[in-house]
Amino acid sequence: MRLYPLFADLSGLPVLVVGGGSVAKRKAAALRDAGAEVTIGAPRFEPDLAAWIREGHVRAFHGEFEPAWLEGMWLVVAATDDHPLNARVAGCAKERRIFANVVDDAALSRFHVPAVVDRSPLVVAVSTAGAAPALARRIREVLERVLDHALGPLLALAQRHRRRIVRRHGDTAARRDFYDWLYDGPVFSLLRQAKPAQAEQVLLDALECNGSVHKEGSVALVGAGPGHPGLLTLQALRLLQQADVVLYDQLVSHEVLAMARRDAECIDVGKRCGGRHVAQEHTHRLMLAHAREGRRVVRLKGGDPFVFGRGGEEMAFLRSHGVACEVVPGITAAVACAAFAGIPLTHRDHAQSICLLTAHGKDATDTLGDQVLGNPRQTLAIYMGVEKLDELAARLIAHARDAETPCAIIENGTLPQQRVIAGTLATLPALARRHAVKTPALLVIGEVAAFAREHAWFGELVDEAATGVPPRRLVQREVA
């Protein structure tokens, strides 16, 4: 280890930044945020720095650098684009035993400014000792995705009650177990749910009890999105990496499931049209049993838990049995698949509303009347409709939808094997049979569906207007 890691308390201490440009502004801002008394020195200052000087947020030396500027300083940052000047600043600082940092010059620097992940009071610093600062930034981006934003409030809570925790758990091992409980148990979960008062009360109750804290289980209903791993939310990723048990649907892609913690128990509880079927009651029992054993359970559902995902039923069941439950939304198939097919679900010239429908379930579309089905300026996004295309097309035409209304079937949306079958309301059933469309597939009906012919950017496009022409494979771009 060439550098000695050090977190410096600069509150109220004078520091100097030499330079008046954008880099100097960035360094001065970080030092101000740390509570330092910042002085900047340069012949000229960029507009924001000049405003800070006028408003008294920073002090200033106007003119060329002079060694006298260093008197009384604890730190100095050389942030100019003049290498000889930066070297002179560093040399003068060394003579006075003042730590100096020279921006983008590790050899001249006596301290380095790391890439920082801020979850105050938790701060994670990443340094490459000047070897590759750009890679330190990329590593910081990884940590930003992994470290929950509720960690800051959790640590602040632990800090506020540290004396009570130490008094209650004098034994080091017992205290370590308590902090593990803080992280794994209901306190952290309540903070993620923006319930700080309840979280604090749970902590205080635990400190009052005589026995060891009881590890309570929990369930998170997590949306896996449409299958593309890059569309998983940060919170979903964090919970997957903390889960003891993952109960997943068959529509959850292998790539998304691979993001779960390596030693997590993964159980397939999927349902699929025409395929194997796991009763919803069995899924309920599994969630409850694992949670009561003190495990962290993720119920991982394709798309969004609350959009045709039976998440409402599962939450009601868990709540009725006193199990802590949170919901992490996912990108639902209608939004994601349409986007990957180049179809805007709304468009000010063609569609002012969206209707999300399922072709399965209680009554399916039977309760919908002319106002919904016959509205030409409303986009219909229909889930699980492949097996009922003939019936759907006939019913929509009967409700005054033009037979030439553009339509698109998006098969395996967002996945490498995505296909978009473009046609009209009249021709789509025959097209689906001709091209052997299979589930999972989303049906989009409305004027906006015509955009797939021009703007589809991912996967394969099959267009009835190009009869006799082989389907074209479009360039696939990875979505981060």
C-alpha positions in Angstrom: 0.0 0.0 0.0 1.8 3.1 -1.2 -0.7 5.6 0.2 -1.9 5.8 3.7 -5.7 6.1 3.8 -6.8 9.1 5.8 -10.1 11.0 6.3 -9.3 14.5 7.4 -11.5 16.8 9.5 -11.1 20.2 7.9 -13.9 21.9 9.7 -12.9 25.6 10.2 -9.4 25.1 8.9 -7.9 27.3 6.2 -7.1 25.7 2.9 -5.9 27.2 -0.4 -6.9 26.4 -4.0 -4.6 27.9 -6.6 -6.5 28.4 -9.9 -9.5 30.2 -11.1 -11.1 27.8 -13.6 -13.7 25.0 -13.6 -11.4 22.5 -12.0 -10.5 24.9 -9.2 -14.3 25.5 -8.7 -14.9 21.8 -8.3 -12.1 21.4 -5.8 -13.2 24.5 -3.8 -16.8 23.2 -3.7 -15.7 19.9 -2.3 -13.6 21.6 0.4 -16.4 23.9 1.3 -18.8 21.0 1.7 -16.2 19.5 4.1 -16.4 22.7 6.2 -13.0 24.1 5.3 -12.4 27.8 5.1 -11.4 28.1 1.5 -9.2 30.7 -0.1 -8.8 30.7 -3.9 -5.9 32.5 -5.7 -5.6 33.4 -9.4 -5.3 36.4 -11.7 -8.9 35.7 -13.0 -11.9 33.7 -11.8 -14.6 31.9 -13.7 -18.1 33.4 -13.1 -19.3 31.0 -10.3 -16.0 31.5 -8.4 -16.3 35.3 -8.8 -19.9 35.1 -7.4 -18.7 33.0 -4.4 -16.0 35.7 -3.7 -18.6 38.5 -3.9 -21.0 36.7 -1.6 -18.3 35.9 0.9 -18.4 32.1 0.5 -14.7 32.0 -0.1 -11.8 34.3 0.3 -9.5 35.3 -2.6 -6.0 36.3 -3.5 -6.0 38.2 -6.8 -2.9 37.9 -9.0 0.0 35.6 -9.7 0.8 32.9 -7.1 3.1 34.1 -4.2 4.6 31.8 -1.5 3.1 34.1 1.1 -0.3 32.7 0.2 0.6 29.5 2.0 1.0 31.1 5.4 -1.3 29.5 7.9 -2.8 27.0 5.4 -3.3 23.3 6.3 -3.8 22.0 2.8 -3.2 23.4 -0.7 -4.6 22.2 -4.1 -2.9 23.3 -7.3 -5.6 23.4 -9.9 -4.1 25.3 -12.9 -3.2 24.1 -16.4 0.3 25.6 -16.0 2.6 22.6 -15.1 5.6 24.8 -13.9 3.3 26.8 -11.7 1.7 23.7 -10.2 5.2 22.3 -9.5 6.2 25.6 -7.8 3.1 25.5 -5.6 3.9 21.9 -4.6 7.5 22.8 -3.9 6.7 25.8 -1.7 4.1 23.7 0.2 6.7 21.0 0.8 9.2 23.5 2.2 6.5 24.6 4.7 5.4 21.0 5.5 1.9 21.6 4.0 0.2 18.7 2.2 -0.3 19.6 -1.4 -2.4 18.0 -4.2 -1.7 18.8 -7.8 -4.6 17.9 -10.0 -3.8 15.1 -12.5 -0.2 14.9 -11.3 0.4 12.1 -8.9 4.1 12.5 -8.7 3.8 16.1 -7.4 1.0 15.3 -5.0 1.5 14.6 -1.3 -2.1 13.7 -0.8 -4.6 12.3 -3.4 -8.3 13.2 -3.7 -10.2 9.9 -4.1 -13.4 9.1 -5.9 -16.1 9.3 -3.3 -19.4 7.5 -2.6 -21.3 9.6 -0.1 -23.8 8.0 2.2 -23.0 10.3 5.1 -22.0 9.6 7.7 -20.7 6.6 5.6 -18.1 7.7 3.1 -16.4 5.3 0.8 -13.2 6.6 -0.9 -11.6 4.9 -3.9 -8.0 5.6 -5.0 -5.7 4.1 -7.6 -2.7 6.0 -6.2 -2.8 8.1 -9.4 -2.4 5.1 -11.7 -5.9 5.4 -13.4 -8.3 8.0 -11.9 -10.8 7.2 -14.6 -11.0 3.6 -13.4 -11.5 4.8 -9.9 -14.6 6.7 -11.2 -15.9 3.5 -12.8 -15.4 1.6 -9.5 -17.2 4.3 -7.7 -20.1 3.9 -10.1 -20.3 0.2 -9.2 -20.4 1.0 -5.5 -23.1 3.7 -6.1 -25.3 0.9 -7.5 -24.7 -1.5 -4.6 -24.7 0.8 -1.6 -28.3 1.6 -0.5 -29.1 5.3 0.1 -30.7 4.3 3.4 -27.3 3.4 4.7 -26.7 7.0 5.7 -29.8 7.2 7.9 -29.0 3.8 9.4 -25.5 4.8 10.4 -26.7 8.2 11.7 -29.2 6.3 13.9 -26.5 3.9 15.2 -24.3 6.9 15.9 -27.0 8.7 17.8 -27.6 5.6 20.1 -24.0 4.3 20.2 -23.6 4.9 23.9 -26.8 3.0 24.7 -25.7 0.1 22.4 -22.3 -0.1 24.1 -23.9 -0.1 27.6 -26.5 -2.7 26.6 -24.1 -5.0 24.7 -20.7 -4.8 26.6 -19.5 -8.0 25.0 -17.9 -7.4 21.6 -19.5 -10.5 20.0 -23.0 -9.5 21.3 -22.5 -6.0 20.0 -21.4 -7.3 16.6 -24.6 -9.4 16.5 -26.7 -6.4 17.3 -25.2 -4.4 14.5 -25.8 -7.3 12.2 -29.4 -7.2 13.3 -29.6 -3.5 12.6 -28.4 -4.1 9.0 -30.4 -7.4 8.3 -33.5 -6.7 10.3 -36.5 -4.4 10.4 -34.7 -1.2 11.3 -32.9 -0.9 7.9 -36.1 -2.1 6.1 -38.1 0.7 7.8 -35.6 3.3 6.8 -35.8 2.2 3.2 -39.5 2.7 3.5 -39.0 6.3 4.7 -40.2 5.5 8.2 -37.4 6.9 10.4 -39.5 7.3 13.6 -40.7 3.7 13.5 -37.2 2.5 12.8 -35.8 4.3 15.8 -38.6 3.0 18.0 -37.8 -0.6 16.9 -34.1 0.0 17.8 -35.0 1.4 21.2 -37.4 -1.5 21.9 -34.6 -3.9 21.1 -32.2 -2.2 23.5 -34.8 -2.5 26.3 -35.4 -6.2 25.9 -33.5 -8.6 28.1 -32.8 -11.4 25.5 -31.0 -11.3 22.3 -32.7 -9.6 19.3 -34.9 -11.9 17.2 -34.0 -12.0 13.6 -37.3 -11.3 11.7 -37.9 -12.4 8.2 -39.2 -10.2 5.5 -40.5 -10.3 1.9 -39.8 -7.9 -0.9 -42.1 -8.0 -4.0 -39.6 -7.1 -6.7 -40.2 -6.2 -10.3 -37.6 -7.9 -12.5 -38.6 -5.8 -15.5 -39.1 -7.3 -19.0 -36.0 -9.5 -19.0 -33.1 -7.2 -20.1 -30.7 -7.2 -17.2 -29.8 -3.5 -17.8 -33.4 -2.5 -17.0 -33.3 -3.9 -13.5 -33.6 -1.1 -10.9 -30.8 -0.3 -8.4 -33.1 -1.2 -5.5 -34.0 -4.5 -7.1 -30.3 -5.3 -7.6 -29.5 -4.5 -4.0 -32.3 -6.7 -2.6 -31.3 -9.6 -4.9 -27.8 -9.4 -3.6 -29.0 -9.5 0.0 -31.7 -12.2 -0.4 -31.6 -15.6 1.3 -34.4 -16.9 -0.8 -35.6 -15.9 -4.3 -39.0 -17.1 -5.5 -39.1 -16.3 -9.2 -41.5 -16.4 -12.1 -40.7 -18.2 -15.4 -40.7 -14.9 -17.2 -37.7 -13.8 -15.1 -34.6 -14.1 -17.5 -31.6 -16.1 -16.6 -29.5 -13.0 -16.8 -31.5 -11.2 -14.2 -31.6 -14.3 -11.9 -27.8 -14.5 -12.1 -27.6 -11.2 -10.3 -28.9 -12.8 -7.1 -26.6 -13.6 -4.2 -24.5 -16.6 -5.1 -25.6 -18.7 -2.1 -29.3 -17.7 -2.3 -31.9 -20.4 -2.6 -33.7 -19.9 -5.9 -37.1 -21.5 -6.3 -39.2 -21.5 -9.5 -42.8 -20.7 -8.8 -43.7 -19.6 -12.3 -46.9 -19.8 -14.2 -47.2 -19.9 -18.0 -50.0 -20.2 -20.4 -50.2 -23.9 -21.6 -47.2 -24.9 -19.4 -46.4 -26.0 -15.9 -48.4 -24.2 -13.2 -47.6 -23.5 -9.5 -50.7 -22.6 -7.5 -50.7 -19.1 -6.1 -51.6 -20.6 -2.7 -48.3 -22.6 -2.8 -46.4 -19.4 -3.5 -48.1 -17.8 -0.5 -47.1 -20.6 1.8 -43.5 -20.6 0.6 -43.2 -16.8 1.3 -44.7 -17.1 4.7 -42.7 -20.2 5.7 -39.3 -18.7 4.7 -40.1 -15.3 6.3 -41.1 -17.0 9.6 -37.7 -18.7 9.6 -36.1 -15.3 9.7 -35.0 -15.2 6.0 -34.9 -12.3 3.6 -37.2 -13.3 0.8 -37.4 -11.7 -2.7 -40.5 -12.6 -4.7 -39.1 -11.8 -8.1 -41.7 -11.1 -10.7 -41.4 -10.4 -14.4 -42.3 -6.8 -15.2 -43.9 -4.9 -12.3 -45.4 -6.7 -9.3 -48.5 -4.5 -9.4 -49.3 -4.7 -13.1 -50.9 -8.0 -13.9 -48.5 -9.6 -11.4 -50.8 -10.5 -8.5 -48.6 -8.5 -6.2 -51.6 -7.0 -4.6 -52.9 -10.4 -3.5 -49.4 -11.4 -2.2 -49.0 -8.2 -0.2 -52.5 -8.6 1.3 -51.7 -12.2 2.3 -48.3 -11.2 3.9 -49.8 -8.3 5.8 -52.6 -10.5 7.1 -50.0 -12.8 8.6 -47.9 -10.0 10.1 -45.0 -10.3 7.7 -43.0 -7.2 6.8 -43.3 -6.5 3.1 -42.0 -3.9 0.7 -42.5 -3.4 -3.0 -39.9 -2.5 -5.6 -41.5 -1.5 -8.9 -40.2 -2.9 -12.2 -40.4 -1.6 -15.7 -43.6 -3.1 -17.0 -43.7 -4.9 -20.3 -45.9 -2.4 -22.1 -43.4 0.4 -21.5 -40.2 -1.6 -22.1 -41.3 -3.7 -25.1 -42.8 -0.7 -26.9 -39.7 1.3 -26.4 -37.4 -1.5 -27.7 -39.7 -1.7 -30.7 -39.5 2.0 -31.4 -43.2 2.6 -30.5 -44.1 5.6 -28.4 -47.2 4.6 -26.4 -48.4 8.2 -26.4 -47.9 10.8 -29.2 -49.5 14.2 -29.3 -50.6 13.7 -32.9 -51.9 10.1 -32.5 -52.6 9.0 -29.0 -53.4 10.9 -25.8 -54.0 7.9 -23.5 -52.9 4.3 -22.9 -55.0 1.4 -21.8 -53.2 -1.7 -20.4 -55.2 -4.8 -20.8 -54.8 -8.5 -20.2 -56.4 -11.1 -22.3 -56.6 -13.6 -19.4 -58.1 -13.4 -15.9 -61.5 -12.5 -14.6 -63.7 -11.3 -17.5 -60.5 -10.3 -19.5 -61.7 -7.6 -21.9 -65.4 -8.5 -21.8 -66.3 -5.6 -19.4 -64.7 -2.9 -21.7 -67.1 -1.0 -24.0 -67.0 1.2 -27.0 -65.4 4.1 -25.1 -62.2 2.1 -24.5 -62.0 -0.4 -27.4 -63.3 2.0 -30.1 -61.3 5.1 -29.2 -58.9 5.6 -32.2 -56.7 8.1 -30.2 -56.0 5.6 -27.4 -53.2 3.0 -27.5 -54.1 -0.5 -26.3 -51.3 -2.6 -24.9 -52.5 -6.1 -24.4 -50.7 -8.7 -22.3 -51.0 -12.4 -22.8 -53.1 -12.0 -26.0 -51.4 -14.3 -28.5 -53.9 -17.1 -28.1 -56.9 -14.8 -28.6 -55.7 -12.6 -31.5 -58.7 -13.6 -33.8 -61.2 -12.9 -31.0 -59.5 -9.6 -30.1 -59.3 -8.4 -33.6 -62.9 -9.2 -34.4 -64.1 -7.6 -31.1 -62.2 -4.4 -31.7 -63.4 -4.1 -35.3 -67.0 -4.7 -34.0 -66.4 -1.7 -31.6 -65.6 0.6 -34.5 -61.9 0.2 -34.7 -60.7 0.6 -38.3 -59.5 -2.7 -39.7 -56.5 -0.9 -41.1 -55.4 0.3 -37.6 -51.7 -0.3 -37.2 -50.7 -3.2 -34.8 -47.5 -4.8 -33.6 -46.8 -8.0 -31.7 -43.6 -7.8 -29.7 -42.3 -11.3 -29.0 -39.6 -11.7 -26.3 -39.4 -8.0 -25.9 -36.0 -6.6 -24.8 -34.3 -10.0 -25.1 -31.7 -10.9 -27.8 -34.4 -13.0 -29.6 -36.9 -10.1 -29.8 -39.2 -10.1 -32.9 -41.6 -7.3 -33.9 -44.4 -8.4 -36.2 -45.9 -5.3 -37.8 -49.3 -5.3 -39.5 -52.9 -4.1 -39.2 -55.8 -5.2 -37.1 -57.2 -7.2 -40.0 -54.0 -9.0 -41.0 -52.3 -9.5 -37.6 -53.9 -12.9 -36.6 -52.8 -14.5 -39.9 -49.4 -12.9 -39.6 -49.0 -14.3 -36.1 -49.9 -17.8 -37.3 -47.6 -17.5 -40.3 -44.6 -16.6 -38.2 -45.5 -18.9 -35.3 -45.6 -16.2 -32.6 -45.2 -17.6 -29.1 -45.5 -16.2 -25.6 -44.3 -14.1 -24.0 -45.6 -11.5 -26.4 -47.2 -8.0 -26.1 -49.8 -6.7 -28.5 -49.8 -3.0 -29.3 -52.8 -1.6 -31.1 -53.2 2.0 -32.3 -51.8 4.5 -34.7 -48.5 4.7 -32.8 -47.8 1.0 -33.7 -46.9 2.2 -37.2 -43.7 3.7 -35.8 -42.2 0.3 -35.5 -41.8 0.2 -39.2 -39.6 3.3 -39.1 -38.0 3.3 -35.7 -37.6 -0.3 -34.5 -34.0 -0.4 -33.3 -33.6 -3.7 -31.5 -34.0 -7.3 -32.7 -35.9 -8.5 -35.7 -38.6 -6.7 -37.6 -41.2 -8.6 -39.6 -43.3 -6.2 -41.7 -46.3 -7.3 -43.8 -45.6 -4.5 -46.2 -42.4 -6.2 -47.2 -44.0 -9.5 -48.4 -41.5 -11.8 -49.9 -38.6 -9.9 -48.4 -36.7 -11.7 -45.6 -37.0 -10.2 -42.2 -34.3 -7.7 -41.5 -32.1 -8.0 -38.4 -31.5 -4.6 -36.9 -28.4 -3.5 -34.9 -28.7 -4.4 -31.3 -27.5 -1.9 -28.8 -26.9 -2.8 -25.2 -28.9 -0.7 -22.7 -26.9 0.2 -19.6 
